[in-house]
Amino acid sequence: MKNMVRILIITLLIGITGLIAVAQNEFKPNIDFKGSRIAIGYLDSQNDGSYPDGSFQMPDAKLRFNWNTTPDVTVVTRMSLKNATFDSLDYFYLDYKNFFSQLAPKLKDSPFNPTLRIGRIKVDIGEETFADNPVEGVVASNSAGIVAGYDEGLQLFQNLHKDNLGVPVKWSLSFFNGNSGTGADNEGAKAMNFKLGVNPISELYVSGSYYKTGELGVADAEVTYAGLKARPTNATQWTRTIQEIDLRYDFQPGKENRLNPGAPAFSDSKAFVRTAYGKFADNGKDTVKPIVQVVDREGKYYFVEGCYNATEKLYLAARQSNIEFDKNTVFASLNSVNANKYSRMSIGAGYRMSSNTHLKIEQATNTEKIPTGAVKAENNQYSLLITVKF
């Protein structure tokens, strides 16, 4: 079975190479930097936070290269340069539009003509994951239960117009290595992710996501919630499952595509409200003698966020978010604090100095439920940033 999968993948890659070579003669390759961004400014926190003495920081910096090799093929590489230090290439993938219609021309205008994406990509789970940075978010911090992760794999995704199904719909289906580490593969079952979004009326967008890993052994998970990636205590085999529902409602929406509304801080609606509710489960067992009991982790998270464009220049924003385990006896590292429950209230404002340059201010207040006898973390944070998006 494994050899058959390998043969199919090799055949697929050979087909991609051949199609690119044919199209190359009809198109002059070019490169652009769209999707690059930077946030720089002053951050201050209480004693247990990341910036206890206050400091000038570059908390987010991405340099993205979009290599447009043919009309349908783009290779994307993105460098992470937080605090002017090269961290990694968090994006390194190839997009091939109309790949399947090249093989079967009848699919060109059919309900099935997805784009093929292969390489190291961001896992398409939830909506906040694509604005989990101080540049694109309406406030500088993320929600308490932020779900995010990059992994190597293959993804099919497609937007369907209203004429196809009666309402605008988008979907994605992805398969990944699942376990943590660039290029790492524990040769276990792969991770799978599916997402479906719909725009039933012009003001409303709704999506649902489902993510499940195979057996991770003792490896960390690639997709984290509240920063937690490690296995349950004593587990030698474990799996992670995450489910999420997202809603966004725009008041007096502008010209944005409601199916793909873009970065919240750049919304052209008069105001919007969005919310997410998710459930997660980390199920593990010990297979090495002497067998030790493993306490599984299950819980839920949510956030409610609002943004109001008071003028063309000034916007006000707030977010309440929460994550917690279902059992009071379970504690793990949530946002770097050993807790059973973690909540965050973020209040901020932004001023558009230009179409792509914003001045942002935020106060984030954190509260946690910690083990008896532990010292409560003092980790509230304050931010004053200049952000730029290219």
C-alpha positions, 0 to 999 in steps of 0.5 A: 500500500505504501509503495502504491502511494509513493508511485502515485506521488512520484507520478503526480510530481512528474506531471506537475513538472511537465505542465510547468515546462509547457506553460513556461514558454508562454509566460515571463516569470516574475516575483513580488513581495505581497503578503510581507509585513512588519510590526515594531514598537514598544511593549511592556508587561508585568513581572512574569510577562515577556517584557517585564522591564519594557523594551523596544521590539519587532514582535512580528516580521515576515518577508514573503517572496511569490515566485510567479513561474507561469499563469497558474503556478506560484512558488511561495517562500516566507522568511520569519525575521522576528526581532531582526533574527532569521528564524525559519521559512514558515512558508515554502510551497507550490500552488497550481491553479487548474491542475486538474482541469489541465488533466481533464479539460471538462473540469475547468468550469465544473464544481470540482477544479481545486487549486493544488498546494504542496509543501510547508503551509499553514494548517487551514483551521479556524479563521484567527490563524490567518490574522494571528499577528499584530499587523493584521489583527485588530488588536496586537495580541491573539486570543487566549486559545489561539489555534495555529500550526505549520506542517508539510503536506498537500492541500486542495482548496477551492472557492465556488461562486453563487452560480455553482451551489446557490450561495458562495462556498469555499472548502479545503482538504489537507493531509500533513505529516502531523508531528512537530519538526520541519520535514519530520515524519514518524511514519505513523498515520498522517494528520487530516484537516477539512474546512468548509465556509459559506456566505449565506447572506452578504453580511454573514460568513460561517465556517467549520473546521475539523483537524485530527492527527494520527498516532504521534508517539512521543512527538509534539503536535504541529498544531497547537492550542494556547501554545500547548504542543506537548503530549499528555503526561506519561503518554507514549502514544497520543492523538490530537483532535480539534473542531471549530466553528467561526462566524463573522457578521459585518455591518454596512459591509464594503467592497471586501469579498465576504467569503475571503474578508482578508485581514481584520485590521484592514476591513472596509466595513463600518463595523464587524463582530466575529466569534469562534467556538472550539473543542479539543481532545488529546487522547493518550496511553502508556505502552511502556512497562511499568504502565502508568495511567495517562490523564487525557486532556479535553476542553473548549475555547472561544473568543468574541471580537468586535471592531468599529471604524469610527472614522476612515482613519480611526478604529476601536477594537476589543476581544474577550477570549477563554480556554479551559480543560473540562476536568479541574484536575488537569493542568498544562502549559497554556500561554506559558502558564501552568493552568486549568483555565486561561482568559484574556481581555484585549482592548485597543485602538488603531490609527491608519497613518496610510492605507498600509501603515497603522499605529496601534495601542493595546492593553491585554489583561490575563487571568488564570486558574492555577494549581493550589499553592502556585503563585499567580502569574503577573503577565498583563501586557501593554503595546504601542506599535507601528505596523506595515503590510505590503 
